[in-house]
Amino acid sequence: MVSTSTKGIIVTSSMCVECPVIIDGRRYTINMIYKPIKDLEVVLGMNWLSANHILIDCGRKKLISPKLEGMQVISVESSVFKL
């Protein structure tokens, strides 16, 4: 049973285990639960998106998988400035 904001509780017994999904040219596998909701293709949870470093481009309605290879992490430490 899955609770939704649009239709209340939906009961389903259909699932796709290790379903391949391609986002921005990269392949991921996810476990998808079938929900019969009109005009909805796939829902990816925020926890999954953040764990896989997926960005959402709302303007283009596109998911972006940043190319992390070769990138360098830059951290900024807080500093106190004297005037």
N, CA, C and O atoms as a GROMACS GRO file, in nm:
protein
  332
    1MET      N    1   0.084  -0.118   0.000
    1MET     CA    2   0.000   0.000   0.000
    1MET      C    3   0.088   0.124   0.000
    1MET      O    4   0.185   0.132   0.075
    2VAL      N    5   0.054   0.218  -0.083
    2VAL     CA    6   0.127   0.343  -0.094
    2VAL      C    7   0.028   0.456  -0.076
    2VAL      O    8  -0.078   0.457  -0.138
    3SER      N    9   0.063   0.553   0.008
    3SER     CA   10  -0.023   0.669   0.030
    3SER      C   11   0.022   0.782  -0.061
    3SER      O   12   0.141   0.813  -0.069
    4THR      N   13  -0.074   0.843  -0.131
    4THR     CA   14  -0.043   0.955  -0.220
    4THR      C   15  -0.130   1.075  -0.185
    4THR      O   16  -0.234   1.062  -0.122
    5SER      N   17  -0.085   1.189  -0.227
    5SER     CA   18  -0.162   1.311  -0.200
    5SER      C   19  -0.279   1.326  -0.297
    5SER      O   20  -0.372   1.402  -0.270
    6THR      N   21  -0.277   1.255  -0.410
    6THR     CA   22  -0.381   1.273  -0.511
    6THR      C   23  -0.495   1.173  -0.502
    6THR      O   24  -0.609   1.208  -0.531
    7LYS      N   25  -0.467   1.050  -0.462
    7LYS     CA   26  -0.572   0.948  -0.465
    7LYS      C   27  -0.586   0.872  -0.335
    7LYS      O   28  -0.652   0.768  -0.333
    8GLY      N   29  -0.528   0.919  -0.227
    8GLY     CA   30  -0.537   0.844  -0.103
    8GLY      C   31  -0.444   0.724  -0.105
    8GLY      O   32  -0.327   0.737  -0.144
    9ILE      N   33  -0.494   0.607  -0.065
    9ILE     CA   34  -0.412   0.486  -0.059
    9ILE      C   35  -0.430   0.404  -0.186
    9ILE      O   36  -0.542   0.380  -0.231
   10ILE      N   37  -0.317   0.360  -0.242
   10ILE     CA   38  -0.317   0.276  -0.361
   10ILE      C   39  -0.257   0.141  -0.322
   10ILE      O   40  -0.151   0.136  -0.261
   11VAL      N   41  -0.325   0.033  -0.358
   11VAL     CA   42  -0.274  -0.101  -0.332
   11VAL      C   43  -0.218  -0.154  -0.463
   11VAL      O   44  -0.284  -0.149  -0.567
   12THR      N   45  -0.094  -0.205  -0.458
   12THR     CA   46  -0.032  -0.261  -0.578
   12THR      C   47   0.051  -0.383  -0.542
   12THR      O   48   0.100  -0.394  -0.430
   13SER      N   49   0.065  -0.472  -0.636
   13SER     CA   50   0.151  -0.589  -0.615
   13SER      C   51   0.253  -0.601  -0.727
   13SER      O   52   0.321  -0.703  -0.740
   14SER      N   53   0.264  -0.496  -0.809
   14SER     CA   54   0.357  -0.498  -0.922
   14SER      C   55   0.482  -0.418  -0.891
   14SER      O   56   0.475  -0.307  -0.838
   15MET      N   57   0.597  -0.477  -0.927
   15MET     CA   58   0.724  -0.411  -0.900
   15MET      C   59   0.826  -0.452  -1.006
   15MET      O   60   0.825  -0.566  -1.052
   16CYS      N   61   0.912  -0.361  -1.042
   16CYS     CA   62   1.022  -0.390  -1.134
   16CYS      C   63   1.151  -0.382  -1.054
   16CYS      O   64   1.192  -0.273  -1.013
   17VAL      N   65   1.215  -0.496  -1.032
   17VAL     CA   66   1.337  -0.503  -0.951
   17VAL      C   67   1.458  -0.480  -1.041
   17VAL      O   68   1.469  -0.539  -1.149
   18GLU      N   69   1.548  -0.395  -0.995
   18GLU     CA   70   1.670  -0.358  -1.068
   18GLU      C   71   1.641  -0.314  -1.210
   18GLU      O   72   1.704  -0.359  -1.306
   19CYS      N   73   1.544  -0.226  -1.221
   19CYS     CA   74   1.504  -0.170  -1.351
   19CYS      C   75   1.610  -0.070  -1.398
   19CYS      O   76   1.647   0.019  -1.322
   20PRO      N   77   1.659  -0.084  -1.521
   20PRO     CA   78   1.760   0.012  -1.569
   20PRO      C   79   1.697   0.146  -1.603
   20PRO      O   80   1.594   0.153  -1.669
   21VAL      N   81   1.762   0.253  -1.557
   21VAL     CA   82   1.718   0.389  -1.586
   21VAL      C   83   1.842   0.466  -1.633
   21VAL      O   84   1.948   0.460  -1.570
   22ILE      N   85   1.829   0.539  -1.743
   22ILE     CA   86   1.941   0.618  -1.794
   22ILE      C   87   1.910   0.765  -1.770
   22ILE      O   88   1.810   0.817  -1.817
   23ILE      N   89   2.000   0.830  -1.696
   23ILE     CA   90   1.987   0.973  -1.665
   23ILE      C   91   2.112   1.043  -1.716
   23ILE      O   92   2.223   1.015  -1.670
   24ASP      N   93   2.094   1.133  -1.810
   24ASP     CA   94   2.204   1.213  -1.864
   24ASP      C   95   2.318   1.123  -1.913
   24ASP      O   96   2.435   1.154  -1.893
   25GLY      N   97   2.282   1.012  -1.977
   25GLY     CA   98   2.381   0.922  -2.035
   25GLY      C   99   2.441   0.820  -1.939
   25GLY      O  100   2.521   0.737  -1.982
   26ARG      N  101   2.405   0.824  -1.813
   26ARG     CA  102   2.456   0.728  -1.714
   26ARG      C  103   2.347   0.628  -1.678
   26ARG      O  104   2.230   0.665  -1.666
   27ARG      N  105   2.386   0.503  -1.660
   27ARG     CA  106   2.290   0.397  -1.630
   27ARG      C  107   2.285   0.373  -1.478
   27ARG      O  108   2.388   0.361  -1.412
   28TYR      N  109   2.164   0.367  -1.426
   28TYR     CA  110   2.138   0.337  -1.285
   28TYR      C  111   2.039   0.223  -1.280
   28TYR      O  112   1.964   0.202  -1.376
   29THR      N  113   2.037   0.149  -1.171
   29THR     CA  114   1.932   0.048  -1.151
   29THR      C  115   1.853   0.087  -1.027
   29THR      O  116   1.909   0.121  -0.923
   30ILE      N  117   1.722   0.081  -1.041
   30ILE     CA  118   1.634   0.116  -0.930
   30ILE      C  119   1.523   0.012  -0.917
   30ILE      O  120   1.493  -0.060  -1.013
   31ASN      N  121   1.466   0.002  -0.801
   31ASN     CA  122   1.349  -0.082  -0.779
   31ASN      C  123   1.227   0.007  -0.788
   31ASN      O  124   1.208   0.096  -0.706
   32MET      N  125   1.144  -0.018  -0.888
   32MET     CA  126   1.026   0.066  -0.910
   32MET      C  127   0.900  -0.007  -0.868
   32MET      O  128   0.883  -0.126  -0.896
   33ILE      N  129   0.812   0.066  -0.802
   33ILE     CA  130   0.681   0.014  -0.762
   33ILE      C  131   0.578   0.075  -0.857
   33ILE      O  132   0.575   0.196  -0.876
   34TYR      N  133   0.496  -0.010  -0.917
   34TYR     CA  134   0.394   0.037  -1.010
   34TYR      C  135   0.280   0.103  -0.934
   34TYR      O  136   0.224   0.046  -0.841
   35LYS      N  137   0.247   0.227  -0.975
   35LYS     CA  138   0.132   0.298  -0.918
   35LYS      C  139   0.048   0.350  -1.034
   35LYS      O  140   0.099   0.424  -1.118
   36PRO      N  141  -0.077   0.311  -1.042
   36PRO     CA  142  -0.162   0.355  -1.153
   36PRO      C  143  -0.209   0.500  -1.135
   36PRO      O  144  -0.325   0.524  -1.100
   37ILE      N  145  -0.120   0.595  -1.160
   37ILE     CA  146  -0.154   0.737  -1.147
   37ILE      C  147  -0.145   0.800  -1.286
   37ILE      O  148  -0.042   0.788  -1.353
   38LYS      N  149  -0.250   0.866  -1.329
   38LYS     CA  150  -0.258   0.926  -1.462
   38LYS      C  151  -0.156   1.038  -1.477
   38LYS      O  152  -0.133   1.116  -1.384
   39ASP      N  153  -0.095   1.046  -1.596
   39ASP     CA  154   0.000   1.152  -1.634
   39ASP      C  155   0.126   1.154  -1.547
   39ASP      O  156   0.188   1.259  -1.533
   40LEU      N  157   0.163   1.042  -1.490
   40LEU     CA  158   0.284   1.034  -1.409
   40LEU      C  159   0.368   0.920  -1.463
   40LEU      O  160   0.321   0.806  -1.472
   41GLU      N  161   0.493   0.949  -1.498
   41GLU     CA  162   0.578   0.845  -1.554
   41GLU      C  163   0.659   0.775  -1.446
   41GLU      O  164   0.637   0.656  -1.421
   42VAL      N  165   0.751   0.845  -1.383
   42VAL     CA  166   0.836   0.786  -1.279
   42VAL      C  167   0.857   0.889  -1.169
   42VAL      O  168   0.875   1.007  -1.196
   43VAL      N  169   0.855   0.842  -1.045
   43VAL     CA  170   0.886   0.928  -0.932
   43VAL      C  171   1.015   0.877  -0.870
   43VAL      O  172   1.024   0.761  -0.828
   44LEU      N  173   1.115   0.963  -0.864
   44LEU     CA  174   1.241   0.929  -0.797
   44LEU      C  175   1.246   1.010  -0.668
   44LEU      O  176   1.227   1.132  -0.670
   45GLY      N  177   1.270   0.944  -0.558
   45GLY     CA  178   1.269   1.010  -0.428
   45GLY      C  179   1.389   1.102  -0.409
   45GLY      O  180   1.495   1.081  -0.468
   46MET      N  181   1.371   1.202  -0.326
   46MET     CA  182   1.479   1.297  -0.298
   46MET      C  183   1.599   1.228  -0.235
   46MET      O  184   1.713   1.267  -0.262
   47ASN      N  185   1.576   1.127  -0.151
   47ASN     CA  186   1.689   1.055  -0.091
   47ASN      C  187   1.772   0.985  -0.198
   47ASN      O  188   1.894   0.987  -0.192
   48TRP      N  189   1.706   0.921  -0.296
   48TRP     CA  190   1.777   0.854  -0.403
   48TRP      C  191   1.851   0.955  -0.491
   48TRP      O  192   1.967   0.935  -0.526
   49LEU      N  193   1.783   1.065  -0.525
   49LEU     CA  194   1.846   1.167  -0.608
   49LEU      C  195   1.970   1.225  -0.542
   49LEU      O  196   2.074   1.240  -0.607
   50SER      N  197   1.961   1.257  -0.414
   50SER     CA  198   2.077   1.315  -0.345
   50SER      C  199   2.188   1.213  -0.325
   50SER      O  200   2.306   1.248  -0.336
   51ALA      N  201   2.155   1.089  -0.297
   51ALA     CA  202   2.257   0.985  -0.280
   51ALA      C  203   2.334   0.960  -0.409
   51ALA      O  204   2.451   0.922  -0.405
   52ASN      N  205   2.270   0.981  -0.522
   52ASN     CA  206   2.334   0.960  -0.653
   52ASN      C  207   2.380   1.092  -0.717
   52ASN      O  208   2.420   1.094  -0.833
   53HIS      N  209   2.372   1.201  -0.641
   53HIS     CA  210   2.420   1.334  -0.685
   53HIS      C  211   2.350   1.381  -0.812
   53HIS      O  212   2.413   1.443  -0.899
   54ILE      N  213   2.221   1.352  -0.824
   54ILE     CA  214   2.144   1.394  -0.940
   54ILE      C  215   2.089   1.534  -0.915
   54ILE      O  216   2.032   1.561  -0.810
   55LEU      N  217   2.106   1.623  -1.013
   55LEU     CA  218   2.055   1.759  -1.003
   55LEU      C  219   1.927   1.770  -1.085
   55LEU      O  220   1.910   1.700  -1.184
   56ILE      N  221   1.838   1.859  -1.044
   56ILE     CA  222   1.712   1.882  -1.116
   56ILE      C  223   1.718   2.019  -1.181
   56ILE      O  224   1.732   2.121  -1.113
   57ASP      N  225   1.705   2.021  -1.314
   57ASP     CA  226   1.697   2.147  -1.390
   57ASP      C  227   1.549   2.171  -1.418
   57ASP      O  228   1.495   2.120  -1.516
   58CYS      N  229   1.485   2.248  -1.333
   58CYS     CA  230   1.340   2.271  -1.344
   58CYS      C  231   1.304   2.344  -1.473
   58CYS      O  232   1.202   2.314  -1.534
   59GLY      N  233   1.386   2.440  -1.513
   59GLY     CA  234   1.357   2.518  -1.634
   59GLY      C  235   1.351   2.432  -1.759
   59GLY      O  236   1.266   2.454  -1.845
   60ARG      N  237   1.440   2.336  -1.769
   60ARG     CA  238   1.445   2.248  -1.886
   60ARG      C  239   1.371   2.116  -1.864
   60ARG      O  240   1.360   2.034  -1.955
   61LYS      N  241   1.319   2.097  -1.740
   61LYS     CA  242   1.252   1.972  -1.702
   61LYS      C  243   1.341   1.853  -1.732
   61LYS      O  244   1.303   1.759  -1.803
   62LYS      N  245   1.464   1.858  -1.676
   62LYS     CA  246   1.564   1.758  -1.706
   62LYS      C  247   1.641   1.721  -1.579
   62LYS      O  248   1.662   1.805  -1.491
   63LEU      N  249   1.683   1.595  -1.571
   63LEU     CA  250   1.770   1.551  -1.462
   63LEU      C  251   1.914   1.555  -1.513
   63LEU      O  252   1.940   1.520  -1.628
   64ILE      N  253   2.004   1.597  -1.428
   64ILE     CA  254   2.144   1.610  -1.466
   64ILE      C  255   2.230   1.527  -1.372
   64ILE      O  256   2.217   1.537  -1.250
   65SER      N  257   2.316   1.446  -1.431
   65SER     CA  258   2.412   1.368  -1.354
   65SER      C  259   2.548   1.434  -1.372
   65SER      O  260   2.609   1.420  -1.478
   66PRO      N  261   2.596   1.506  -1.270
   66PRO     CA  262   2.723   1.577  -1.287
   66PRO      C  263   2.838   1.479  -1.310
   66PRO      O  264   2.842   1.371  -1.252
   67LYS      N  265   2.930   1.520  -1.394
   67LYS     CA  266   3.048   1.439  -1.422
   67LYS      C  267   3.148   1.466  -1.310
   67LYS      O  268   3.214   1.569  -1.309
   68LEU      N  269   3.158   1.372  -1.216
   68LEU     CA  270   3.240   1.392  -1.098
   68LEU      C  271   3.387   1.352  -1.118
   68LEU      O  272   3.473   1.393  -1.041
   69GLU      N  273   3.416   1.272  -1.222
   69GLU     CA  274   3.553   1.231  -1.246
   69GLU      C  275   3.639   1.352  -1.281
   69GLU      O  276   3.599   1.434  -1.364
   70GLY      N  277   3.753   1.363  -1.220
   70GLY     CA  278   3.844   1.472  -1.252
   70GLY      C  279   3.811   1.603  -1.185
   70GLY      O  280   3.885   1.701  -1.198
   71MET      N  281   3.699   1.608  -1.113
   71MET     CA  282   3.662   1.731  -1.045
   71MET      C  283   3.731   1.736  -0.909
   71MET      O  284   3.757   1.633  -0.848
   72GLN      N  285   3.758   1.855  -0.865
   72GLN     CA  286   3.824   1.873  -0.736
   72GLN      C  287   3.726   1.941  -0.641
   72GLN      O  288   3.660   2.038  -0.676
   73VAL      N  289   3.718   1.887  -0.520
   73VAL     CA  290   3.629   1.945  -0.419
   73VAL      C  291   3.698   2.066  -0.358
   73VAL      O  292   3.813   2.059  -0.315
   74ILE      N  293   3.627   2.176  -0.356
   74ILE     CA  294   3.679   2.299  -0.298
   74ILE      C  295   3.594   2.332  -0.177
   74ILE      O  296   3.472   2.340  -0.186
   75SER      N  297   3.659   2.350  -0.063
   75SER     CA  298   3.583   2.387   0.055
   75SER      C  299   3.619   2.530   0.094
   75SER      O  300   3.732   2.575   0.074
   76VAL      N  301   3.522   2.597   0.149
   76VAL     CA  302   3.541   2.735   0.191
   76VAL      C  303   3.525   2.738   0.342
   76VAL      O  304   3.420   2.701   0.395
   77GLU      N  305   3.628   2.782   0.411
   77GLU     CA  306   3.620   2.793   0.554
   77GLU      C  307   3.572   2.932   0.591
   77GLU      O  308   3.603   3.030   0.522
   78SER      N  309   3.496   2.940   0.698
   78SER     CA  310   3.448   3.072   0.740
   78SER      C  311   3.565   3.154   0.793
   78SER      O  312   3.652   3.102   0.863
   79SER      N  313   3.566   3.279   0.759
   79SER     CA  314   3.674   3.369   0.801
   79SER      C  315   3.613   3.490   0.869
   79SER      O  316   3.499   3.528   0.841
   80VAL      N  317   3.690   3.550   0.956
   80VAL     CA  318   3.648   3.673   1.020
   80VAL      C  319   3.727   3.786   0.957
   80VAL      O  320   3.850   3.785   0.955
   81PHE      N  321   3.655   3.884   0.906
   81PHE     CA  322   3.720   3.999   0.842
   81PHE      C  323   3.719   4.116   0.936
   81PHE      O  324   3.617   4.144   1.000
   82LYS      N  325   3.832   4.185   0.946
   82LYS     CA  326   3.839   4.307   1.027
   82LYS      C  327   3.835   4.426   0.935
   82LYS      O  328   3.906   4.430   0.834
   83LEU      N  329   3.755   4.523   0.969
   83LEU     CA  330   3.746   4.644   0.889
   83LEU      C  331   3.831   4.754   0.948
   83LEU      O  332   3.836   4.864   0.894
   0.00000   0.00000   0.00000
